[in-house]
Amino acid sequence: MNRKTDILALSLLSSMAVVPSATAQTQRRHATTSKIDTTAYYKLGEVQVTAKTGVGHLRQTGYNALTIDTRQMQNTTKTLADALRMAPGLKLRETGGVGGETNIMLDGMDAKYVKVFIDGIPQEGVGSAYRLSNIPAGTADHIEIYKGVVPVEFGTDAMGGVINIVTRRRPFQWYADASYSYGSFNTHRSTLRAGQRLKHGWSYDLSFYQIYSDNDYKVKTFVTQFLDNGFEQTDRNKIETVRRFHGRYHNEAITAAVGLTGQRWADKLLFNMTYSHEYRQIQNGVRQEIVYGQKHRKGHVLMPRLTYSKRHFLVHGLQLDADLGYSHNVSYNVDTAAYKYNWYGQRRWTGSPGEQGYQNTESATDIWTARLAAKYQWSHRHLVTLNYSWNHFNRKYRSYLESTSRITDYSLPKKTDKNIVGLSYHFTPSHLWNVVVFGKYYNELVEGPVSKNEDGIGGFIRQRMASDALGYGTALSIFPLKGWQARLSYEKAYRLPTITELFGDDDLESGRAGLQPEMSHNFNVSLSYDLTFGQQALHAEATGILRNTRNFIRRTIESVSGTYYGAYENHGRVRTMGYMFSLRYSPLQWLTLGATYNDIAAKDRERRLSANSGQSSLHYNVRMPNMPYRYGTADITMRWTGLGGSANTLTFNYNLNYQHEFPLYWENIGSADSKKRVPTQTAHDMTLTYSIGARYHLSLEFNNITNEELYDNFSIQKPGRAFYAKVRVFLGK
């Protein structure tokens, strides 16, 4: 792909509401002469363009990939997690309001199969203090989502896909950007960003964000009554509306970066330092009727990183990228209160410390990551990429209780060393088609405590294990007709077992050493069509997926002396199969409409009940429990310019999120009237933003307008109707 073709293609795209997938030659014939920003990001050997409507393509290659433009969200209170809701096939499962746990599902596969990166840097193990549900959406320029088949550049064992956050690149000589919002449940959010581009290529950037919320929204649940005679009573036929009283959350983060660009020996040399801190009160357990009054968590993370990049390194056409990073994450779990609480906020002395399980523990995690990538493109037809990634993980636990038999000491840390090597070749013989072939080598060395006892509890000794695997795949992109693009991709992918799966969590997860990596055959096929006529633009896409997973790591429950522990085993097969549709249409320059629909089901394909049993499974070919499988979105965006001034803009946005009901347990077992389900639900959100030029912005947000009872997880209710107001001021040269 040459520079002239890239600029002509971008000229056409600047006037369209969606990113088309027409060929470069077709784009050249229809290029306009309007003034445009011809800046292009080069990623994976292709031109990347983001869409005005918010969702676009990663063009040319056959990877099942798309982009989300987050710049339109910088005047709202949305987070990076909120921005992901726009993507077809992606589902977020959240608990507990602001700061709650967030589980990302992508094409029917949960969070352990999906890896998150920021500017290509892995975020695995950085801790909850720096999660996507905390980071403001405005800090990113766009989000890249690779579904199923993952390019070798990321150097990861993600079978489900990769989410890459690409941060904002400001071309200003200097800038200052500040915002503050306040809203329901005493929620405060503020951000401050500033930076400057100095002479001789030097620059610096500072970023700070803060979140605070009482999370005191109302929920509906059973309430336990404390009787005068010392007994308790719970009426299961009576559901009451109560207010949360122990959900306070706050999080603060600061990032400082200093860099040097445009040098003969380096296009970019950047040093980045991030510190984040959080505190979270735990209001309830895995069921909403289980209520706590003093249990809490806190923690912090420190992350320095050095990044280097150089195009035409030593020889023309060779690009070298390298980075080295370190993460120190410390978290504390405190549960020492000898009281039992009910939903009225009343408490009763129990004499036994611990509302859930008596603990006061410190978990310290140290992670080193390194990446070296070389791309050599000797012509527009040929591109070779070699990538090496190394990840060192070391987690240690310490108990501050006087005595406990369930928590190991710092003397037995848990360690992993992952080495992943990837090699790919991208061949582009013509503008009508291109293909990528690649291979990946995975190696993992694990060291940690293993129980000498048959029950897996207590008597820990140190053990070392090693495993390796070889994966491969291909991705094909075809442009059969004007406006049409077909993508096909396949990968034999692996996921290496996690620390928790191998060694537990030193609490109620015992783990199991010797687990083998999961292996999956991933297939993706998609067909998209883009059409522009006058001011109108249309994008439609249909995608089908198939994942056949073997050595599936299943979590089981084991009982030891009346206490239940989580354990893991390699057992069975799981097939994930489904389809997605997305449609975006701009009938007028000021109006954009969009919708997605997803139907993706993961089914148990193991005929035996257990690995060591010949007994037939009762749920063969049944959907996996507690997993959403049918959901969709719709949105409307309207923009009016010239209101109160020629440079002023008023923007209205409406979003609808639909989720079909799904069962908590196996859907074929038990009577219909007794089955526990997450109900069908629809959420409606609206945002109104008024911008005075590019400097002043005022935003009003209304979430869950109809005050519907919303659940991502069984019985754990999300916030009801909420209102937020935000003001933002931007200065820059």
N, C-alpha and C positions, 0 to 999 in steps of 0.2 A: 504494500500500500504506500503510495507516494504522498508527499505533502500537498501538492496541488490538488489531487483528488480529495484529500481530507477537507481542505478549505472549501472547495465547491460543494461537498456534501453538507458541510455545516451551514453554508449559506441557505440551502433549502430548508434545513431543519429549524433554523431560527424563526421561520414564519409559520411553523406548524405546531399544533397543540399536543401531538404525540410524536414519539420517535419512530420513523418508518424503518422498514428493513428492505427497502429497494436497493438495487445494486449501485455501485459507484458510477457506472456509465449512465444509468437512468437518471441518477441525481444530477449528473453534469448537464444533461439535456434540459432539465427543469430548474436549474439554479437561478436564483434571483440576484438582483444587484443592490438590494437593500443593505444598509449599514448593519454589520453584525459584529459579534465578539467571536473571533476565530481561534480563541484559545482552546486547545484540545488536551485532554489527559490521555497519556499513553499507558495502557494497562493490558497485559497478556497479549501483546503484539497486535492490538486492534485499537481503533478510535472509539472512545467512549463518549456518548452524548446523553445528557439528561433532558427530561421532558418538562415543558411548562405545565402540563397537567399533573405532574407528580410521579408518574410511572413511565419508564422507558425501557429500552433494550440495551444489553451489551451486544453490539452488533458483530457481524461477520462470522465468528466461530459458532460451532454447533452446541456449545454448552447451554444448558437450560438455565439461563441467567437473565436477570433484569435489574433495573436501578429504580430507586425512589429518591426523588428530589425533595430534600428537607428544607431548602431555603425559604419556601413559602410558609414554613411553620415557625420561623424565627421570631415572629411577633406574637406567638401564642405561648401557652404554658405547657405545650406538648413535650414529651420526652422522646428519646430515640425508640423506646419500646412502643410508644403510641404511633410513631411514624411507620413502624413495621406492619401495623394492622392493614395498611393499604395493599399489601402484596398478596397476590393469589397464592393459595396453598399454605399461608402462614397463619398460625393461631397462637395467641398469647393466653396463658392461664395464670391469673393473678389472685392473690389472697391478701386480705387485711388492709386494703386502701393504700395510701401513700407509703412507699418503702416496703411494701409486702413482697413476699416471694413471687418471682416471675419465672414461669416455665415456657420456653419457646418451642412450639411444635412446627415442624416444616414438612409438608407433604406427608402427614401422618406419622412422623417419627419425632420422639420427644427430645428434650434438651441434651441428653447424653450423646446423641448422634449428631448434634448441630454445634459447630464451633463458631465463636465470635472473634473477630479481629478488628482492630482500629488502625487504619493506615497500614494494613498488612501485618500488624503485630498481634500475636495471639493473646487473648485475655483469659485463658483457662487458668483457674486457680487464683485470680487476683482478689477474690472475695466479694461479698455482697456490698461493701462500702462503695464500690465503683461499678455497680450494675447498670444496665441500659435503662432501667426504669427510673434511674436517678439523673442521668445526664441529659441536659436540655437538648431538644432536637436542633436548635439553632447553632450548636457547636459544630454540626456536620454540614458538609456541602451536599452530599448524597450518600445513599446506602446501596451497596452492591449485594445481591443475593444469588448465590450459586446453589442450585437445587439438585441433590443427588450426586451427580458426577462433579468432582472438584478438581480444578486445575492444579498442576504440580507446584505452582508458585507458592501456595499456602503451606505446603509441607505438613499436612495434618492427617489424622486418621478419622476424619469426619465422614461417616457413611451417609448421613442424612443431608448434609450440605454445609455451606459456609455463609456467614453474614459478615461483610466487611464494611466498617464505618469509615468513610473518607472525609476527613475534617476539612474545614474551610481554609481556603488559600486566599488571603486578602492582598490585593495589588496596591494598597494605599501606602503612601509614604509614612503616614501615621494614622492611627484610628483609636477611638475609644467608644465602647459599646456597653451601655448599662441598662438594666431592666429590673422591675420589681412587680410582683403580683400578689394579690391577696384574695382569698375566697373561702368557701364553705369549709367547715370543720377546723377553723382557725389555721388555715394553710397559707404559709408564706413561702415564696420562691424569689430569689434574687440572683442575678448574674452580673459579672463585670469582666469585660475583656478589653485589653489594650495592647498595642504593639507599635513598632516603628521599623521602617526600612532605612538603614544607615548607608553611608558611603562604603565603597569597596566590598559590597556584598554582604555586610553584616546586618543582622536583624534580631529582634527579640519579640516575644509574645508572652503575655500574662493572662491567665484565665482563672476566674473564681466563680463557683456557684454554691448556693445554700438552699436547703429545703427544710421546712419545719411543718408538722401537722399534728393536731391532737387526734385525728382519726376517730372522732367521737360521733360517728353516724349511727343511725338506728338500724337494728336488725330484728328479725322475727325468729324466736326460738323457744324451746322448752325452758322453764325456770325451776330450779330446785329451791324449795322452801325450807328454811331452818326452823324447826318446831321448838317450842319452849321446853319440851321434855328431853331435848338433846338428839332427837331423831330428825331425819330428813324426809321430804316428800316431793315427788315429781309427778305432775299430772301430764301424761303423754297425750291426752286428748285436748290439751289447752296450749295454744301457741300465743305467746305474748310479744308485744313490741317493746324492746328495751334499748337503751343507749350504751354504746361501748364506753368504758371508763378507763381502760388500761391499754391504749393503743398509740401513745405518743411516739413520734419518730422525728429524728433530725439527722441531717447529713450535710457535711461541708467538704468541699474539695478545692484544691488549688493546683494549677499547673503553670510551670515556668519553662520557657524554651528559648534557647539562643542558638543561632545558626549562621552559617556562611554559605552563600550560593554564588554561582557564576564564576568559579575559579577554574584555572587551566587543569588543575589536578582533581577537582571535585565539582560536580554540578550542585551537590547539596551535602553539607555536613551539619548535622543537627543534634544537639544535646537537649533532652527533655526530662523534667522531673515532675512527678505528680504525687500529691499527698491527699488522702481522703480519710474521713472519720465519720462513724455513724453510731447512733444509739437507737435501739428499738425495744419497746415494751411488747411482750407477747400476751395478747388478750385471750386467745383460745387455742385448743389443740387441734387435732385432725378433724374433730367434729365440733360444731358451733356450741352445742350444749355443754361442752367441757370448757370451763372458764377459769382464767388465772387472774391474780391481782398484783403479783410482785415479780413474776418471772420476767427476765429481760436478757438482751444480748447487746454487746457493744464490740467495736473493733476499729482497726485502722489499717491502711495499706500505704506503703511507700514504694514508688516505682521510678527509678532512673533508667534512661535508655539513650543509646548512641546510634545514630543512623548515618549511613554514607551511601551516595549514589553518584555514578559517573557514566554518561553515555560516551561511546567511542573510546572505551578504555583500552589503551595501548594500540588497538587496531580499529579501523572504521567499521561500524556496525555492531560492535561488542558493547553491551551495557552490563555494568556490574552494580549490584545492590547488596548491601550488607548491613546488619544491625545486631546489636548486642544489648540485652536487657536483663534487669533484675527486679524481682518483686518480693517484698517482705510484708506478709499479711498476718496480722495477729487478731484473733477474735476470742471473746469471752462469753461463756454461757453460765448464767447465774440463776439457780433455782434452789433457794435455801429457806424460804418462808415456811413456818409450821402452821399455816392457816389454809382453810378451804374457803373459796369465795363462791358467791352465786351472782346471777346477772343483775341483781339489785345493788350490787356493790357491797353487800353485807359479807362478813367473814366470821368464821368459827375456828377456834383453836383446836388443832389436831394432836399436838404433842409430837408429831413426826415430821421432821423437816423435809421440804421438797413438795411442791404442788404437783409436779409431774413425775420427776425422778431426782432425788437429792444430788445436786452437782454444783460445783463452782470450778470450772475448768478453763484453761488457756490452751488455745490451739495456735501454734506458730508455723507458718508455711513460708518456705523460701523457694523461689523459682528462678532459675537461670534459663534464658532462651537465647539462641543465636541462629542466624540465618545468613546464608550466602547464596546468591542467585546470579547466574550469568545467562544473558540472552545474546545470541549471535544471529544477525539477520544480514546475509550477504546479498540478498536481492529481495524484491517485493514478494517473491514466490516462496521463499524458504526462511524459516525461523526455527532455531533450536534453543531450547531452554533447559538448563541444568540447575537444580535447586537442592540444597542440603539444609536441613533443619535439625536442631538439637534442643531438647528440653530436659532440664534436670529439676526434679520435684522432691522436696524434703519436708515432710510434715511431722511435727512433734506435739505431743499432748502433755499437759501437766495438770494435776488435780490439786486444788488448794484446800481440800477437805483433810481432816486429820487422818482418816483411813477410808479406803474404798477398795473393793476387790475387782471393780469393773473397769478401772481406768489405769492404763499403763503409764509408766514414767517416761521422762525424756530419754532414758537410757535405751529405749527401743524405738527409734524413729522409723518412719515409713519413707522409702525412697524409690524413685523411678528415674531411669534415664531412657529417653526416647530418641532414636535416630531415624530420620526419614529422608530418603534420597529419591528425587524424582527427575525423570528425563522425558522431554516431549519434543515432537517435531510437528510443525505447522506448515502444511503445503497448500498454496493458493495458486492453482494452475490458471484460473480465469475468474472473471467476475461472477460466473454462474455457480461456482461451488468451491468449497475448500474443506480440508479435513485435518484433524489433529489426532495423532497417536501418542500414547504415553505409557510409561511404566513407573511403578513406585515400589521401593523396598522399605519395609518396616522392621525395626529392631527395638526391643524393649528389655531392659534389665531391671528387675524388681527386687527390693530388699526390704524386709520388715518382719514384725512379730507374727509367729504362727503358734497356735495352741498345740500342746502335746496331748491334750485330752480329746477323747472321741466326740464329746459334745461341742467342741470348738470354743469353750469358755475357760479362761484362766490357764496358768502354766505356760506362758509364752516363751518362745525361743526365737532367735534370729534365723531367717532363712533367705536364700538368694535364688532367684529363678530368672530364666531368660527365654524369650520367644521371638520369632521372626516370621515374616510372611512377605510374599511377592504379589503385588496387584498390577493391573494394567487396564487400559481402556482406550476408547476412541470417541471422537465427536465430529459429526458431519453437518455442514450447513449447505443448503441448496436454495438457489433463487430461480424457480422454474418459470415464473411469469412476472411481469411488472407488478410490484406491490406485494408479492407473495414471498414468504420464506418458510422453508421446512428445516427443522432441526432434529437430529437423531444422535443419541449418545448412549454409551454403555461403559460400565466400569465394574471390575471385580475389586471390591473395596473391603477394607478391614477396619475394625475398631478394637483397639487394645483395651484390656480391662482397666478400670479405674482403681485408685487406691482404696476407696470404700468397698468396692466389689471384692478386692483381693484380701483386705485386712480389716474391714469394718470401720467403725468410727469411735471405738473405745467406749461406747455407751451401750446402745441396744442393737447395733449392727455387728455381727460377728465376722462377716465376710468369709471367703474361702480361697486359700492359696492354691495355685496350680490351675486357675481358670485359663482356658484357651481363648485367643482372640475371636471375636465374631467375624463372620465373612458374609458378604452380601453381593449378589448380582443385581446391579442397578441399571434399569432401562428407562430412558426418557424419549418421548417423541412429541413434537409440537408443530403446529401450523399457524402462521400469523398472516394477517392481511392489513395493509395500510393504504389509505386512499385520501387524497386531498383534492378539493375542488373549490376554488375561490377562497373564502375565509373558513370553510368547513374542513374538518379533519376527522378521520375515522381510524380506529385501531381495534382489531378483533383478534383473539388468540385462543386456541384450544390446545390443552396439554394432557397427555396421558403418561402415567408412571407405573412402574412395576419394580418391587424390591423383594427378592427372595433371600431371606436371611437364615443362615445356619449357625450352629453353635450359639444360638440365642442365649444370652445370659439372663436367666430368670430369677427373680427374687422370691424366696419362699420364707415361711415362718416356722421356726423351731422352738419347742418348749423345753426349758431346762429348769427343774425344781420350781415349776409354777410360773417362771418368768419367760416371756416370749422374746425371741431374738430374730432379727432378720439374717438370712443366709442366702447364698447365691450358688447357682450351678449352671454349667453348660448343658442345656437340654432343649431339644426341639427345634422346630422351624417356624418362622413367621413370614407370612406373605402380606406385603402392603401393596395395594392396587387401587387406582382411582383415576379421576379426571378433574380438570379445572377449566373454567371458562372465564375470560376477562374481556370487557368491552369498554372503550373510551371514545366519546364522541363530542366534538366541539362544533355545534351548528352555527355559532356566532363567535366573534372574537372575544366577547365578554362572558361567554357561557361554556362550561364544560360539564359533561355528565360521565359517570363511570359506574361500573358494577363488576363484581366477581362472584363466582359460585364454585364451591369445592365439595366434592364427594369422594372421600379417601378413607378406605377401611383397612385396618391391619387385622389379619385373621390367624388364629392358631392352626398350623399345619402339621402338628405332631400327633401321630395316631396313638402313641403310648402315654399312659398317665405320668410316668416318671422314667428316668433314664435306665433304672435298674429293674423295671417292672414290665411284664408282658400284658398288663391290664390295659384295655382300651380307654382312651381319653373320652370323657363325656362332652368335651367342648372342642372336638376336632372340627375345623372349618367354621368356627364361631368367632365373631369379632372380639378382639382383645378388650377386656373391661376397662372402664374409667378412661376412655379416650374419645374425644370429640371426633366425629367422622363426617358431619355435614354442616357446613356453615358458609356464610356469604356476607358481602358488603355492598353498599351503594353510596354514592356521594354526588353532590351538586356544588359547583363553585361558580359564583357570579362576581364580576368585577366592573365597577363604574369609575371612570377617570374624569378629572376636571371638576369634582365636587368641592366647592370652596376654594379652588385654585387649580391652575392648569396642571400642576405636578402632583395633585392629591389623588388618592385612590381609596375607594371603599370596597371591601371584599366581604362577601358572605359565603360561608361554607356550611353544608349540612352533611352529616355522616350517619349512616344506618349500619348496625352490625347485627347479624342474625346468627343464631346457634340452635341447631336441632337438638332435641333431648338425646341423652346417651346414658347407659346403665353404669352403676358403680361396680357391680359384679358381673359374672357371666350371664348374658341375657337369656340363655336357654335353660337356666336352672332356677327353680322356684316358681311360685304362682305370680301372675301378672300384678295382682293387687298388693303384693307384699314387696315387690322389687323396689330397691332404692335407685332413683334416677336423678340426674341433673336435668331440670325442666327445659323445654323449648322457651326461648326468650329473644326479645328484640330490643336493642338500645338505640336511642336517638340523641345525637349531639349536634350543637350549632355553635358557630363562631362568627363574630362580626368584628372586623378590623378596619380602622381608619388610619391612613398614613398621610402625613403632611410632608410632601416631598419624600426625601430619603432619610430625614433626620428624626422626626417625631412619629410615634406609633401608639395607638390606643386600641386595646383588644378586649372584647367581652366574650366569655365562653359560658355555655349552658350544657352541662353533661347530664345524661339520663333524664331528659326533659319530662318523660312520662312517669318518672319515679318508679320504674319497674323493679321488681326483685331480681337481681342479677347474680348469677353463680357461674364461676369457672370451674370450681371444685365442689363436690357434694357437701351441702349444708353450710359452706363457708360463704356468707353473703358479702357482696361487694357494696360500695357506697351507693346511696340513693341519689336523688336529684341534687345537683351541685352547681354553684355559680362562681366564676372567677373573673377578676379584672386585672389587666396588665398594662403597664406603661413602659415604653422603651425609647431611649434616646441614643442616636448614633451620630458621632462626629468623626470626620475623616478627611484626608487630603490625598 
